Amino acid sequence: MNSEDRKAALSAYKERKTAAGIYAVRCGPSGDVWVGQSRNVEPVQNRIWFTLRGGASTHRTLQKAWGEHGAESFRFELLERVEDEQSPYLLESKLKERAAHWRNALRAQPI
């Protein structure tokens, strides 16, 4: 890859649009659910699974359930995409509001 191609690829990467949203982690055997929010939901599952595999999750109930039931018992799902807002503050506020709604609806714990 030459220098100009590299610059074009880097520029395209920086300008890509990320998807903000609300996600859930579900444990099949126990029925437990954890709900979280992110400005970029695409890499979230990898980050959560990585910390759980290493025993380093800060979410104690999730880490405990992972240890008891194993990775194959867990499922990650996108519950809702949140439209991008002009203001980061408005986006964060909307994410918090929608995450609270889903936690209440699913009787879920925060993640």
Rosetta blueprint (number, residue, H / E / L):
1 M L
2 N L
3 S H
4 E H
5 D H
6 R H
7 K H
8 A H
9 A H
10 L H
11 S H
12 A H
13 Y H
14 K H
15 E H
16 R L
17 K L
18 T L
19 A L
20 A E
21 G E
22 I E
23 Y E
24 A E
25 V E
26 R E
27 C E
28 G L
29 P L
30 S L
31 G L
32 D L
33 V E
34 W E
35 V E
36 G E
37 Q E
38 S E
39 R L
40 N L
41 V L
42 E L
43 P L
44 V H
45 Q H
46 N H
47 R H
48 I H
49 W H
50 F H
51 T H
52 L H
53 R H
54 G L
55 G L
56 A L
57 S L
58 T L
59 H L
60 R H
61 T H
62 L H
63 Q H
64 K H
65 A H
66 W H
67 G H
68 E H
69 H H
70 G L
71 A H
72 E H
73 S H
74 F E
75 R E
76 F E
77 E E
78 L E
79 L E
80 E E
81 R E
82 V E
83 E L
84 D L
85 E L
86 Q L
87 S L
88 P H
89 Y H
90 L H
91 L H
92 E H
93 S H
94 K H
95 L H
96 K H
97 E H
98 R H
99 A H
100 A H
101 H H
102 W H
103 R H
104 N H
105 A H
106 L H
107 R L
108 A L
109 Q E
110 P E
111 I L
